Amino acid sequence: MKTLTSLLFAAFLALLVPSLAPAQALDGGLRIVVPYPPGGATDRAARLVADALKDKLKTTIVVENRTGAGGRLAMQQLKSTPADQHVLVVVNPALMVVAPVVFSDVGYDAKQDFVPVSHITDYDFAVAVGAAVPVREFNHLVAWLRANPQQANFGVPATGSLPHFFGLMIGESVGVKPQIIGYRGSAPSITDLMAGTIPVAVDTLDALLPHEPGGKIRILAMAGAKRSAMAPNIPTLRESGQDIVATGWNALFAPASMPKETVQRIGLAVRDVMRDKSVRAKFEAASMMPVSATPDETAKMLAAYRAQWEPVVKKSGFTK
């Protein structure tokens, strides 16, 4: 027969070690909204997370692409989500950092209408030239642009995107005023780079890498704090003499109406699956750098990112 002391001790242990209790299912399922069309890096990240998270949360997860207005439409629609609905949105800095500065009426308050859940991937920016440009190192590109300022045309995947402002940052650093040429995505920008229509492209490293082996483009430098494991032969901008570090990310956010305990529960579940070696391997195979982070860690990352990039965007004078 158990004594009163042993019963009390068992109850005390249960309070101290709640993680020993079996995980409860997240009732009602979960929707992850992607504000962009299928096939892009944000969409791929959402689907990889959903696939890993469904077993962790013991629930059905549906990934929904809701496009329009460069992703802003989804944010405008999701900001008023009722508290009893389990809905997340996976976004990059364009919607959380750039758009609120660039647009006079973005249609949502990035700081009040959404709360961080989990930072899931990082990506680097890079600078590439077409095969016809007679340079093989970033320093050579700087000299060539200074000698040929009329050739300082930088293709970027979208006007007002982070690569747009990264291109302006590079121009200021090297003493060249670039003409930013915005495209409707990375594919048309890189196509024009390969065709020689534009001499320089500024984009994400993962978008540029698949096109380098054919010799039609050369990636001269990437903007991470250190060389990428995906492309260890490509030097950083710091190694090339420019004190620039610029990265992007994908992260999950919830409407501010979601109860804090639900945000915390989902955020920690995402953190856990992003620690799994097999999950990380899937992200790396898709040329994405996996990150594992709690809601609090994600909030700190976002605050630091805003502090770095909001002044750059404002200084550019670019508005819509």
C-alpha positions as a LaTeX table, in Angstrom:
\begin{tabular}{lrrr}
\hline
Residue & $x$ (\AA) & $y$ (\AA) & $z$ (\AA) \\
\hline
Met1 & 0.00 & 0.00 & 0.00 \\
Lys2 & 1.33 & 3.40 & $-0.93$ \\
Thr3 & 1.92 & 5.75 & 1.96 \\
Leu4 & 0.68 & 9.33 & 1.97 \\
Thr5 & 4.29 & 10.49 & 1.66 \\
Ser6 & 4.92 & 8.46 & $-1.49$ \\
Leu7 & 1.68 & 9.70 & $-3.06$ \\
Leu8 & 2.57 & 13.31 & $-2.33$ \\
Phe9 & 6.07 & 12.77 & $-3.71$ \\
Ala10 & 4.66 & 11.29 & $-6.94$ \\
Ala11 & 2.33 & 14.26 & $-7.34$ \\
Phe12 & 5.24 & 16.63 & $-6.72$ \\
Leu13 & 7.29 & 14.92 & $-9.43$ \\
Ala14 & 4.42 & 15.19 & $-11.88$ \\
Leu15 & 4.38 & 18.96 & $-11.35$ \\
Leu16 & 8.12 & 19.23 & $-11.71$ \\
Val17 & 8.35 & 17.08 & $-14.85$ \\
Pro18 & 5.28 & 17.84 & $-17.02$ \\
Ser19 & 7.22 & 16.79 & $-20.11$ \\
Leu20 & 6.83 & 13.15 & $-19.02$ \\
Ala21 & 3.09 & 13.36 & $-19.77$ \\
Pro22 & 2.05 & 12.26 & $-23.24$ \\
Ala23 & 1.66 & 15.11 & $-25.75$ \\
Gln24 & $-1.91$ & 16.17 & $-26.44$ \\
Ala25 & $-3.21$ & 16.64 & $-29.96$ \\
Leu26 & $-3.82$ & 20.15 & $-31.23$ \\
Asp27 & $-7.58$ & 20.04 & $-31.71$ \\
Gly28 & $-9.07$ & 21.47 & $-34.87$ \\
Gly29 & $-6.02$ & 21.13 & $-37.09$ \\
Leu30 & $-3.62$ & 23.83 & $-38.21$ \\
Arg31 & $-3.39$ & 25.94 & $-41.36$ \\
Ile32 & $-0.10$ & 27.41 & $-42.55$ \\
Val33 & $-0.67$ & 30.21 & $-45.04$ \\
Val34 & 2.02 & 31.04 & $-47.60$ \\
Pro35 & 1.52 & 34.56 & $-49.04$ \\
Tyr36 & 3.34 & 33.61 & $-52.26$ \\
Pro37 & 2.77 & 31.18 & $-55.15$ \\
Pro38 & 3.83 & 27.52 & $-54.85$ \\
Gly39 & 7.42 & 26.57 & $-55.63$ \\
Gly40 & 9.39 & 29.40 & $-54.02$ \\
Ala41 & 11.68 & 29.13 & $-51.00$ \\
Thr42 & 9.00 & 30.33 & $-48.56$ \\
Asp43 & 6.53 & 27.78 & $-49.91$ \\
Arg44 & 9.10 & 24.95 & $-49.74$ \\
Ala45 & 9.97 & 25.87 & $-46.15$ \\
Ala46 & 6.30 & 25.85 & $-45.13$ \\
Arg47 & 5.68 & 22.41 & $-46.61$ \\
Leu48 & 8.77 & 20.86 & $-45.03$ \\
Val49 & 7.77 & 22.24 & $-41.62$ \\
Ala50 & 4.17 & 21.08 & $-42.02$ \\
Asp51 & 5.26 & 17.57 & $-42.93$ \\
Ala52 & 7.43 & 17.29 & $-39.82$ \\
Leu53 & 5.06 & 19.11 & $-37.47$ \\
Lys54 & 1.89 & 17.07 & $-38.09$ \\
Asp55 & 3.20 & 14.12 & $-36.08$ \\
Lys56 & 4.61 & 16.32 & $-33.33$ \\
Leu57 & 1.28 & 18.09 & $-32.80$ \\
Lys58 & $-0.79$ & 14.99 & $-33.66$ \\
Thr59 & $-3.02$ & 16.99 & $-35.97$ \\
Thr60 & $-3.81$ & 17.68 & $-39.60$ \\
Ile61 & $-1.83$ & 20.53 & $-41.17$ \\
Val62 & $-2.88$ & 22.19 & $-44.41$ \\
Val63 & $-0.56$ & 24.51 & $-46.36$ \\
Glu64 & $-2.52$ & 27.16 & $-48.24$ \\
Asn65 & $-1.10$ & 29.57 & $-50.84$ \\
Arg66 & $-2.93$ & 32.88 & $-50.62$ \\
Thr67 & $-1.33$ & 35.32 & $-53.06$ \\
Gly68 & $-1.85$ & 38.94 & $-54.02$ \\
Ala69 & $-0.24$ & 42.37 & $-53.57$ \\
Gly70 & 3.21 & 40.88 & $-53.07$ \\
Gly71 & 2.04 & 38.92 & $-50.03$ \\
Arg72 & 0.33 & 41.85 & $-48.33$ \\
Leu73 & $-3.16$ & 40.58 & $-49.13$ \\
Ala74 & $-2.72$ & 37.49 & $-46.97$ \\
Met75 & $-1.44$ & 39.61 & $-44.09$ \\
Gln76 & $-4.44$ & 41.95 & $-44.38$ \\
Gln77 & $-6.84$ & 39.00 & $-44.32$ \\
Leu78 & $-5.15$ & 37.08 & $-41.51$ \\
Lys79 & $-4.78$ & 39.95 & $-39.06$ \\
Ser80 & $-8.44$ & 39.55 & $-37.99$ \\
Thr81 & $-8.36$ & 35.77 & $-37.51$ \\
Pro82 & $-10.61$ & 34.68 & $-34.60$ \\
Ala83 & $-8.76$ & 33.47 & $-31.52$ \\
Asp84 & $-10.22$ & 29.95 & $-31.77$ \\
Gln85 & $-8.67$ & 29.29 & $-35.19$ \\
His86 & $-5.20$ & 27.74 & $-35.48$ \\
Val87 & $-3.63$ & 29.69 & $-38.34$ \\
Leu88 & 0.00 & 30.60 & $-38.98$ \\
Val89 & 1.63 & 32.55 & $-41.79$ \\
Val90 & 5.18 & 31.95 & $-43.01$ \\
Val91 & 6.83 & 35.18 & $-44.11$ \\
Asn92 & 10.18 & 36.74 & $-44.97$ \\
Pro93 & 11.47 & 40.24 & $-44.16$ \\
Ala94 & 9.64 & 41.80 & $-47.12$ \\
Leu95 & 6.34 & 41.64 & $-45.23$ \\
Met96 & 7.55 & 42.18 & $-41.67$ \\
Val97 & 10.28 & 44.79 & $-42.20$ \\
Val98 & 10.29 & 46.34 & $-45.68$ \\
Ala99 & 6.62 & 46.76 & $-46.62$ \\
Pro100 & 5.64 & 48.63 & $-43.43$ \\
Val101 & 8.32 & 51.24 & $-44.23$ \\
Val102 & 7.82 & 51.43 & $-48.00$ \\
Phe103 & 4.02 & 51.59 & $-48.21$ \\
Ser104 & 2.06 & 54.54 & $-46.87$ \\
Asp105 & $-0.85$ & 52.19 & $-46.07$ \\
Val106 & 0.29 & 48.58 & $-45.91$ \\
Gly107 & $-3.05$ & 47.41 & $-44.57$ \\
Tyr108 & $-1.76$ & 45.75 & $-41.41$ \\
Asp109 & 0.42 & 46.58 & $-38.41$ \\
Ala110 & 3.41 & 44.24 & $-38.53$ \\
Lys111 & 4.29 & 44.96 & $-34.90$ \\
Gln112 & 0.79 & 44.72 & $-33.40$ \\
Asp113 & $-1.26$ & 42.38 & $-35.59$ \\
Phe114 & 1.16 & 39.41 & $-35.57$ \\
Val115 & 3.35 & 37.65 & $-33.01$ \\
Pro116 & 6.48 & 35.56 & $-33.63$ \\
Val117 & 6.15 & 31.78 & $-33.41$ \\
Ser118 & 9.41 & 30.34 & $-34.78$ \\
His119 & 12.31 & 31.36 & $-37.00$ \\
Ile120 & 12.78 & 28.41 & $-39.40$ \\
Thr121 & 15.37 & 29.26 & $-42.09$ \\
Asp122 & 18.09 & 31.72 & $-43.00$ \\
Tyr123 & 19.38 & 32.55 & $-46.46$ \\
Asp124 & 22.28 & 34.58 & $-47.82$ \\
Phe125 & 22.32 & 37.24 & $-50.51$ \\
Ala126 & 24.88 & 37.15 & $-53.30$ \\
Val127 & 26.19 & 39.17 & $-56.25$ \\
Ala128 & 26.60 & 37.57 & $-59.68$ \\
Val129 & 27.65 & 38.72 & $-63.15$ \\
Gly130 & 26.93 & 37.40 & $-66.61$ \\
Ala131 & 29.57 & 35.54 & $-68.59$ \\
Ala132 & 30.22 & 38.59 & $-70.81$ \\
Val133 & 31.34 & 40.75 & $-67.88$ \\
Pro134 & 35.17 & 40.59 & $-67.83$ \\
Val135 & 35.64 & 40.05 & $-64.08$ \\
Arg136 & 36.14 & 37.02 & $-61.86$ \\
Glu137 & 36.42 & 38.60 & $-58.42$ \\
Phe138 & 34.26 & 41.11 & $-56.58$ \\
Asn139 & 37.12 & 43.62 & $-56.36$ \\
His140 & 37.49 & 43.42 & $-60.14$ \\
Leu141 & 33.76 & 44.14 & $-60.47$ \\
Val142 & 34.14 & 47.26 & $-58.35$ \\
Ala143 & 36.94 & 48.54 & $-60.58$ \\
Trp144 & 34.94 & 47.69 & $-63.72$ \\
Leu145 & 31.84 & 49.50 & $-62.46$ \\
Arg146 & 33.84 & 52.58 & $-61.53$ \\
Ala147 & 35.38 & 52.61 & $-64.99$ \\
Asn148 & 32.00 & 51.93 & $-66.65$ \\
Pro149 & 29.35 & 53.62 & $-64.49$ \\
Gln150 & 26.81 & 53.36 & $-67.31$ \\
Gln151 & 26.97 & 49.57 & $-66.81$ \\
Ala152 & 25.96 & 49.74 & $-63.15$ \\
Asn153 & 22.61 & 48.08 & $-63.80$ \\
Phe154 & 21.66 & 45.67 & $-61.00$ \\
Gly155 & 18.83 & 43.21 & $-61.63$ \\
Val156 & 16.80 & 42.24 & $-58.55$ \\
Pro157 & 13.84 & 39.86 & $-58.18$ \\
Ala158 & 11.43 & 42.66 & $-57.26$ \\
Thr159 & 11.43 & 46.40 & $-56.81$ \\
Gly160 & 11.26 & 47.11 & $-53.09$ \\
Ser161 & 12.60 & 43.67 & $-52.15$ \\
Leu162 & 15.53 & 43.16 & $-49.80$ \\
Pro163 & 17.88 & 42.45 & $-52.74$ \\
His164 & 16.87 & 45.92 & $-54.03$ \\
Phe165 & 18.10 & 47.58 & $-50.85$ \\
Phe166 & 21.07 & 45.23 & $-50.60$ \\
Gly167 & 22.07 & 46.41 & $-54.10$ \\
Leu168 & 21.86 & 50.03 & $-52.95$ \\
Met169 & 23.95 & 49.15 & $-49.90$ \\
Ile170 & 26.64 & 47.63 & $-52.11$ \\
Gly171 & 26.61 & 50.66 & $-54.40$ \\
Glu172 & 27.11 & 53.01 & $-51.46$ \\
Ser173 & 29.90 & 50.85 & $-50.05$ \\
Val174 & 31.89 & 50.73 & $-53.30$ \\
Gly175 & 31.18 & 54.30 & $-54.40$ \\
Val176 & 28.92 & 53.50 & $-57.36$ \\
Lys177 & 25.31 & 54.60 & $-57.85$ \\
Pro178 & 23.53 & 51.57 & $-59.33$ \\
Gln179 & 20.41 & 51.59 & $-61.45$ \\
Ile180 & 18.11 & 49.03 & $-59.80$ \\
Ile181 & 16.09 & 47.03 & $-62.33$ \\
Gly182 & 13.21 & 45.18 & $-60.71$ \\
Tyr183 & 11.79 & 41.97 & $-62.14$ \\
Arg184 & 8.80 & 39.79 & $-61.32$ \\
Gly185 & 10.81 & 37.12 & $-59.55$ \\
Ser186 & 14.30 & 35.65 & $-59.63$ \\
Ala187 & 13.77 & 33.56 & $-62.77$ \\
Pro188 & 13.37 & 36.45 & $-65.26$ \\
Ser189 & 16.18 & 38.42 & $-63.63$ \\
Ile190 & 18.60 & 35.49 & $-63.88$ \\
Thr191 & 17.45 & 34.77 & $-67.44$ \\
Asp192 & 18.38 & 38.32 & $-68.45$ \\
Leu193 & 21.68 & 37.99 & $-66.60$ \\
Met194 & 22.55 & 34.85 & $-68.57$ \\
Ala195 & 21.47 & 36.52 & $-71.82$ \\
Gly196 & 23.66 & 39.56 & $-71.17$ \\
Thr197 & 20.71 & 41.96 & $-70.95$ \\
Ile198 & 21.89 & 43.04 & $-67.50$ \\
Pro199 & 25.50 & 42.76 & $-66.30$ \\
Val200 & 24.87 & 42.24 & $-62.56$ \\
Ala201 & 22.23 & 40.46 & $-60.50$ \\
Val202 & 21.66 & 40.72 & $-56.77$ \\
Asp203 & 19.60 & 37.85 & $-55.39$ \\
Thr204 & 19.57 & 35.07 & $-52.83$ \\
Leu205 & 22.43 & 32.60 & $-52.99$ \\
Asp206 & 20.09 & 29.61 & $-53.35$ \\
Ala207 & 18.39 & 31.24 & $-56.39$ \\
Leu208 & 21.70 & 31.91 & $-58.16$ \\
Leu209 & 23.60 & 28.70 & $-57.35$ \\
Pro210 & 21.82 & 26.30 & $-59.76$ \\
His211 & 22.79 & 28.50 & $-62.73$ \\
Glu212 & 26.51 & 28.78 & $-62.04$ \\
Pro213 & 27.74 & 25.30 & $-63.10$ \\
Gly214 & 26.87 & 25.96 & $-66.76$ \\
Gly215 & 29.24 & 28.92 & $-66.86$ \\
Lys216 & 26.61 & 31.46 & $-67.92$ \\
Ile217 & 26.89 & 33.35 & $-64.64$ \\
Arg218 & 29.61 & 33.82 & $-62.03$ \\
Ile219 & 28.80 & 34.39 & $-58.37$ \\
Leu220 & 31.48 & 36.75 & $-57.10$ \\
Ala221 & 30.59 & 37.14 & $-53.44$ \\
Met222 & 27.94 & 36.30 & $-50.86$ \\
Ala223 & 26.86 & 38.42 & $-47.94$ \\
Gly224 & 26.86 & 36.02 & $-44.99$ \\
Ala225 & 29.04 & 36.46 & $-41.92$ \\
Lys226 & 30.94 & 33.38 & $-43.08$ \\
Arg227 & 31.11 & 31.27 & $-46.24$ \\
Ser228 & 28.11 & 29.10 & $-46.98$ \\
Ala229 & 28.35 & 25.33 & $-46.61$ \\
Met230 & 26.35 & 25.17 & $-49.85$ \\
Ala231 & 29.08 & 27.07 & $-51.71$ \\
Pro232 & 32.34 & 27.08 & $-49.72$ \\
Asn233 & 34.36 & 28.40 & $-52.68$ \\
Ile234 & 32.45 & 31.68 & $-52.87$ \\
Pro235 & 34.05 & 34.38 & $-50.68$ \\
Thr236 & 32.09 & 36.70 & $-48.42$ \\
Leu237 & 31.86 & 40.42 & $-49.08$ \\
Arg238 & 33.95 & 40.97 & $-45.96$ \\
Glu239 & 36.70 & 38.83 & $-47.46$ \\
Ser240 & 36.38 & 41.01 & $-50.56$ \\
Gly241 & 37.01 & 44.20 & $-48.59$ \\
Gln242 & 33.40 & 45.32 & $-47.98$ \\
Asp243 & 32.12 & 45.40 & $-44.41$ \\
Ile244 & 28.64 & 44.16 & $-45.34$ \\
Val245 & 26.65 & 41.29 & $-43.85$ \\
Ala246 & 23.13 & 40.83 & $-45.16$ \\
Thr247 & 20.92 & 37.81 & $-44.71$ \\
Gly248 & 17.24 & 36.99 & $-44.99$ \\
Trp249 & 14.98 & 34.53 & $-43.23$ \\
Asn250 & 11.67 & 32.72 & $-43.18$ \\
Ala251 & 9.66 & 32.58 & $-39.96$ \\
Leu252 & 6.25 & 31.55 & $-38.73$ \\
Phe253 & 3.96 & 34.16 & $-37.23$ \\
Ala254 & 0.50 & 33.94 & $-35.67$ \\
Pro255 & $-2.28$ & 36.50 & $-35.61$ \\
Ala256 & $-2.10$ & 38.45 & $-32.36$ \\
Ser257 & $-5.49$ & 36.96 & $-31.40$ \\
Met258 & $-3.97$ & 33.50 & $-30.88$ \\
Pro259 & $-3.74$ & 32.71 & $-27.14$ \\
Lys260 & $-0.21$ & 33.00 & $-25.76$ \\
Glu261 & $-0.17$ & 29.43 & $-24.52$ \\
Thr262 & $-1.04$ & 28.18 & $-28.01$ \\
Val263 & 1.68 & 30.33 & $-29.58$ \\
Gln264 & 4.19 & 28.97 & $-27.08$ \\
Arg265 & 3.08 & 25.37 & $-27.59$ \\
Ile266 & 3.28 & 25.51 & $-31.39$ \\
Gly267 & 6.52 & 27.52 & $-31.30$ \\
Leu268 & 8.28 & 24.99 & $-29.08$ \\
Ala269 & 6.99 & 22.14 & $-31.25$ \\
Val270 & 8.45 & 23.81 & $-34.35$ \\
Arg271 & 11.71 & 24.43 & $-32.47$ \\
Asp272 & 11.87 & 20.74 & $-31.63$ \\
Val273 & 11.22 & 19.42 & $-35.15$ \\
Met274 & 13.76 & 21.88 & $-36.57$ \\
Arg275 & 16.36 & 20.28 & $-34.30$ \\
Asp276 & 15.76 & 16.86 & $-35.84$ \\
Lys277 & 18.66 & 15.73 & $-38.02$ \\
Ser278 & 16.46 & 14.23 & $-40.72$ \\
Val279 & 14.37 & 17.39 & $-40.97$ \\
Arg280 & 17.47 & 19.57 & $-41.16$ \\
Ala281 & 18.85 & 17.33 & $-43.90$ \\
Lys282 & 15.71 & 17.90 & $-45.97$ \\
Phe283 & 16.09 & 21.66 & $-45.68$ \\
Glu284 & 19.75 & 21.50 & $-46.61$ \\
Ala285 & 18.94 & 19.31 & $-49.62$ \\
Ala286 & 16.58 & 22.12 & $-50.72$ \\
Ser287 & 19.45 & 24.67 & $-50.41$ \\
Met288 & 17.97 & 26.20 & $-47.25$ \\
Met289 & 19.70 & 26.79 & $-43.93$ \\
Pro290 & 17.49 & 25.39 & $-41.13$ \\
Val291 & 17.10 & 27.29 & $-37.87$ \\
Ser292 & 15.60 & 26.19 & $-34.59$ \\
Ala293 & 14.19 & 28.95 & $-32.37$ \\
Thr294 & 11.61 & 29.60 & $-29.66$ \\
Pro295 & 9.03 & 32.42 & $-29.93$ \\
Asp296 & 11.16 & 34.62 & $-27.66$ \\
Glu297 & 14.32 & 33.97 & $-29.67$ \\
Thr298 & 12.42 & 34.75 & $-32.86$ \\
Ala299 & 11.18 & 38.05 & $-31.40$ \\
Lys300 & 14.75 & 39.05 & $-30.52$ \\
Met301 & 15.96 & 38.14 & $-34.02$ \\
Leu302 & 13.21 & 40.26 & $-35.57$ \\
Ala303 & 14.01 & 43.27 & $-33.37$ \\
Ala304 & 17.69 & 43.12 & $-34.34$ \\
Tyr305 & 16.81 & 42.71 & $-38.02$ \\
Arg306 & 14.53 & 45.74 & $-37.96$ \\
Ala307 & 17.28 & 47.77 & $-36.32$ \\
Gln308 & 19.65 & 46.85 & $-39.18$ \\
Trp309 & 17.34 & 47.21 & $-42.17$ \\
Glu310 & 14.74 & 49.89 & $-41.40$ \\
Pro311 & 17.35 & 52.69 & $-41.58$ \\
Val312 & 18.62 & 51.31 & $-44.92$ \\
Val313 & 15.12 & 51.26 & $-46.41$ \\
Lys314 & 14.27 & 54.73 & $-45.10$ \\
Lys315 & 17.55 & 56.20 & $-46.30$ \\
Ser316 & 16.86 & 54.95 & $-49.83$ \\
Gly317 & 13.82 & 57.19 & $-50.05$ \\
Phe318 & 11.94 & 54.42 & $-51.86$ \\
Thr319 & 8.18 & 54.61 & $-51.18$ \\
Lys320 & 4.96 & 53.42 & $-52.76$ \\
\hline
\end{tabular}
